[in-house]
């Protein structure tokens, strides 16, 4: 947090939008899950190779 009293002020300065958060969460989900199954760190590294 940037030290503002209100999270809304921080969000405004950080240009946080619901659309951006949603897009980022979809990217995280795609990295962590494969057909609904959690992928381990080792499997993730193997996929990158």
N, CA, C and O atoms as CSV, one atom per row, in Angstrom:
chain,resi,resn,atom,element,x,y,z
A,1,UNK,N,N,0.838,-1.170,0.000
A,1,UNK,CA,C,0.000,0.000,0.000
A,1,UNK,C,C,0.885,1.236,0.000
A,1,UNK,O,O,1.986,1.232,0.550
A,2,UNK,N,N,0.399,2.262,-0.608
A,2,UNK,CA,C,1.200,3.469,-0.745
A,2,UNK,C,C,1.101,4.406,0.452
A,2,UNK,O,O,1.697,5.483,0.431
A,3,UNK,N,N,0.369,4.029,1.487
A,3,UNK,CA,C,0.298,4.841,2.696
A,3,UNK,C,C,-0.886,5.789,2.743
A,3,UNK,O,O,-0.896,6.706,3.563
A,4,UNK,N,N,-1.880,5.600,1.895
A,4,UNK,CA,C,-3.066,6.440,1.927
A,4,UNK,C,C,-4.051,5.922,2.968
A,4,UNK,O,O,-4.070,4.732,3.282
A,5,UNK,N,N,-4.864,6.826,3.496
A,5,UNK,CA,C,-5.876,6.411,4.468
A,5,UNK,C,C,-6.936,5.530,3.819
A,5,UNK,O,O,-7.467,4.615,4.448
A,6,UNK,N,N,-7.238,5.811,2.565
A,6,UNK,CA,C,-8.272,5.071,1.863
A,6,UNK,C,C,-7.647,4.219,0.763
A,6,UNK,O,O,-6.803,4.691,0.002
A,7,UNK,N,N,-8.070,2.966,0.688
A,7,UNK,CA,C,-7.583,2.081,-0.374
A,7,UNK,C,C,-8.009,2.616,-1.737
A,7,UNK,O,O,-7.317,2.397,-2.731
A,8,UNK,N,N,-9.137,3.311,-1.791
A,8,UNK,CA,C,-9.614,3.883,-3.058
A,8,UNK,C,C,-8.612,4.887,-3.621
A,8,UNK,O,O,-8.414,4.950,-4.835
A,9,UNK,N,N,-7.984,5.666,-2.756
A,9,UNK,CA,C,-6.969,6.618,-3.217
A,9,UNK,C,C,-5.788,5.864,-3.801
A,9,UNK,O,O,-5.263,6.239,-4.850
A,10,UNK,N,N,-5.375,4.818,-3.134
A,10,UNK,CA,C,-4.265,4.001,-3.624
A,10,UNK,C,C,-4.628,3.375,-4.964
A,10,UNK,O,O,-3.817,3.367,-5.890
A,11,UNK,N,N,-5.848,2.849,-5.066
A,11,UNK,CA,C,-6.288,2.235,-6.317
A,11,UNK,C,C,-6.280,3.246,-7.455
A,11,UNK,O,O,-5.890,2.925,-8.577
A,12,UNK,N,N,-6.709,4.463,-7.162
A,12,UNK,CA,C,-6.741,5.489,-8.200
A,12,UNK,C,C,-5.339,5.778,-8.710
A,12,UNK,O,O,-5.119,5.856,-9.919
A,13,UNK,N,N,-4.390,5.938,-7.796
A,13,UNK,CA,C,-3.015,6.222,-8.209
A,13,UNK,C,C,-2.361,5.021,-8.894
A,13,UNK,O,O,-1.536,5.186,-9.792
A,14,UNK,N,N,-2.729,3.833,-8.470
A,14,UNK,CA,C,-2.158,2.618,-9.061
A,14,UNK,C,C,-2.910,2.193,-10.325
A,14,UNK,O,O,-2.519,1.240,-10.999
A,15,UNK,N,N,-3.982,2.904,-10.633
A,15,UNK,CA,C,-4.826,2.599,-11.801
A,15,UNK,C,C,-5.317,1.161,-11.768
A,15,UNK,O,O,-5.277,0.448,-12.770
A,16,UNK,N,N,-5.778,0.755,-10.600
A,16,UNK,CA,C,-6.336,-0.573,-10.422
A,16,UNK,C,C,-7.783,-0.538,-10.892
A,16,UNK,O,O,-8.565,0.304,-10.449
A,17,UNK,N,N,-8.133,-1.437,-11.775
A,17,UNK,CA,C,-9.506,-1.550,-12.234
A,17,UNK,C,C,-9.976,-2.980,-12.068
A,17,UNK,O,O,-9.173,-3.912,-12.030
A,18,UNK,N,N,-11.283,-3.142,-11.968
A,18,UNK,CA,C,-11.829,-4.488,-11.837
A,18,UNK,C,C,-11.468,-5.329,-13.057
A,18,UNK,O,O,-11.204,-6.524,-12.932
A,19,UNK,N,N,-11.457,-4.711,-14.229
A,19,UNK,CA,C,-11.110,-5.437,-15.449
A,19,UNK,C,C,-9.673,-5.937,-15.382
A,19,UNK,O,O,-9.396,-7.076,-15.756
A,20,UNK,N,N,-8.752,-5.091,-14.905
A,20,UNK,CA,C,-7.341,-5.477,-14.808
A,20,UNK,C,C,-7.158,-6.585,-13.777
A,20,UNK,O,O,-6.421,-7.543,-14.011
A,21,UNK,N,N,-7.825,-6.452,-12.645
A,21,UNK,CA,C,-7.736,-7.487,-11.612
A,21,UNK,C,C,-8.263,-8.807,-12.155
A,21,UNK,O,O,-7.654,-9.856,-11.942
A,22,UNK,N,N,-9.391,-8.762,-12.855
A,22,UNK,CA,C,-9.976,-9.972,-13.428
A,22,UNK,C,C,-9.030,-10.618,-14.430
A,22,UNK,O,O,-8.836,-11.834,-14.416
A,23,UNK,N,N,-8.438,-9.797,-15.305
A,23,UNK,CA,C,-7.496,-10.320,-16.302
A,23,UNK,C,C,-6.296,-10.964,-15.621
A,23,UNK,O,O,-5.859,-12.046,-16.014
A,24,UNK,N,N,-5.765,-10.296,-14.599
A,24,UNK,CA,C,-4.609,-10.834,-13.888
A,24,UNK,C,C,-4.949,-12.139,-13.177
A,24,UNK,O,O,-4.139,-13.067,-13.160
A,25,UNK,N,N,-6.143,-12.214,-12.591
A,25,UNK,CA,C,-6.539,-13.436,-11.897
A,25,UNK,C,C,-6.727,-14.584,-12.883
A,25,UNK,O,O,-6.440,-15.733,-12.547
A,26,UNK,N,N,-7.203,-14.295,-14.091
A,26,UNK,CA,C,-7.325,-15.333,-15.108
A,26,UNK,C,C,-5.949,-15.866,-15.503
A,26,UNK,O,O,-5.786,-17.061,-15.748
A,27,UNK,N,N,-4.966,-14.972,-15.563
A,27,UNK,CA,C,-3.603,-15.389,-15.896
A,27,UNK,C,C,-3.028,-16.267,-14.791
A,27,UNK,O,O,-2.363,-17.264,-15.073
A,28,UNK,N,N,-3.280,-15.902,-13.536
A,28,UNK,CA,C,-2.809,-16.701,-12.402
A,28,UNK,C,C,-3.473,-18.071,-12.425
A,28,UNK,O,O,-2.817,-19.095,-12.234
A,29,UNK,N,N,-4.779,-18.077,-12.659
A,29,UNK,CA,C,-5.507,-19.340,-12.713
A,29,UNK,C,C,-4.960,-20.236,-13.819
A,29,UNK,O,O,-4.805,-21.441,-13.621
A,30,UNK,N,N,-4.671,-19.661,-14.969
A,30,UNK,CA,C,-4.124,-20.440,-16.080
A,30,UNK,C,C,-2.754,-21.020,-15.727
A,30,UNK,O,O,-2.416,-22.121,-16.161
A,31,UNK,N,N,-1.974,-20.291,-14.948
A,31,UNK,CA,C,-0.658,-20.783,-14.548
A,31,UNK,C,C,-0.741,-21.892,-13.502
A,31,UNK,O,O,0.081,-22.809,-13.494
A,32,UNK,N,N,-1.733,-21.804,-12.623
A,32,UNK,CA,C,-1.809,-22.738,-11.500
A,32,UNK,C,C,-2.631,-23.988,-11.764
A,32,UNK,O,O,-2.407,-25.028,-11.145
A,33,UNK,N,N,-3.583,-23.888,-12.682
A,33,UNK,CA,C,-4.500,-24.998,-12.873
A,33,UNK,C,C,-4.473,-25.508,-14.303
A,33,UNK,O,O,-4.331,-24.743,-15.256
A,34,UNK,N,N,-4.611,-26.814,-14.426
A,34,UNK,CA,C,-4.697,-27.473,-15.727
A,34,UNK,C,C,-5.906,-28.388,-15.667
A,34,UNK,O,O,-5.894,-29.393,-14.956
A,35,UNK,N,N,-6.951,-28.044,-16.411
A,35,UNK,CA,C,-8.198,-28.812,-16.394
A,35,UNK,C,C,-8.743,-28.993,-14.976
A,35,UNK,O,O,-9.241,-30.064,-14.632
A,36,UNK,N,N,-8.649,-27.951,-14.162
A,36,UNK,CA,C,-9.194,-27.986,-12.808
A,36,UNK,C,C,-8.268,-28.598,-11.780
A,36,UNK,O,O,-8.609,-28.639,-10.598
A,37,UNK,N,N,-7.105,-29.077,-12.195
A,37,UNK,CA,C,-6.161,-29.696,-11.260
A,37,UNK,C,C,-5.020,-28.743,-10.973
A,37,UNK,O,O,-4.456,-28.141,-11.887
A,38,UNK,N,N,-4.682,-28.608,-9.695
A,38,UNK,CA,C,-3.583,-27.740,-9.295
A,38,UNK,C,C,-2.269,-28.293,-9.833
A,38,UNK,O,O,-1.975,-29.479,-9.684
A,39,UNK,N,N,-1.487,-27.424,-10.457
A,39,UNK,CA,C,-0.186,-27.814,-10.998
A,39,UNK,C,C,0.881,-27.504,-9.950
A,39,UNK,O,O,0.869,-26.424,-9.360
A,40,UNK,N,N,1.792,-28.427,-9.715
A,40,UNK,CA,C,2.852,-28.210,-8.745
A,40,UNK,C,C,3.937,-27.314,-9.343
A,40,UNK,O,O,3.981,-27.101,-10.555
A,41,UNK,N,N,4.792,-26.802,-8.497
A,41,UNK,CA,C,5.888,-25.948,-8.958
A,41,UNK,C,C,6.783,-26.710,-9.926
A,41,UNK,O,O,7.217,-26.155,-10.936
A,42,UNK,N,N,7.062,-27.975,-9.629
A,42,UNK,CA,C,7.914,-28.782,-10.512
A,42,UNK,C,C,7.268,-28.951,-11.889
A,42,UNK,O,O,7.942,-28.878,-12.917
A,43,UNK,N,N,5.963,-29.177,-11.891
A,43,UNK,CA,C,5.265,-29.328,-13.172
A,43,UNK,C,C,5.277,-28.019,-13.961
A,43,UNK,O,O,5.421,-28.028,-15.184
A,44,UNK,N,N,5.128,-26.907,-13.265
A,44,UNK,CA,C,5.154,-25.596,-13.907
A,44,UNK,C,C,6.509,-25.356,-14.545
A,44,UNK,O,O,6.583,-24.870,-15.673
A,45,UNK,N,N,7.576,-25.687,-13.846
A,45,UNK,CA,C,8.927,-25.510,-14.393
A,45,UNK,C,C,9.134,-26.413,-15.603
A,45,UNK,O,O,9.782,-26.017,-16.572
A,46,UNK,N,N,8.590,-27.618,-15.551
A,46,UNK,CA,C,8.729,-28.553,-16.676
A,46,UNK,C,C,7.979,-28.033,-17.900
A,46,UNK,O,O,8.430,-28.225,-19.029
A,47,UNK,N,N,6.840,-27.379,-17.687
A,47,UNK,CA,C,6.067,-26.839,-18.803
A,47,UNK,C,C,6.807,-25.705,-19.500
A,47,UNK,O,O,6.675,-25.516,-20.709
A,48,UNK,N,N,7.590,-24.946,-18.723
A,48,UNK,CA,C,8.322,-23.812,-19.286
A,48,UNK,C,C,9.519,-24.268,-20.118
A,48,UNK,O,O,9.988,-23.538,-20.991
A,49,UNK,N,N,10.008,-25.467,-19.847
A,49,UNK,CA,C,11.198,-25.983,-20.553
A,49,UNK,C,C,10.874,-26.472,-21.924
A,49,UNK,O,O,11.762,-26.933,-22.641
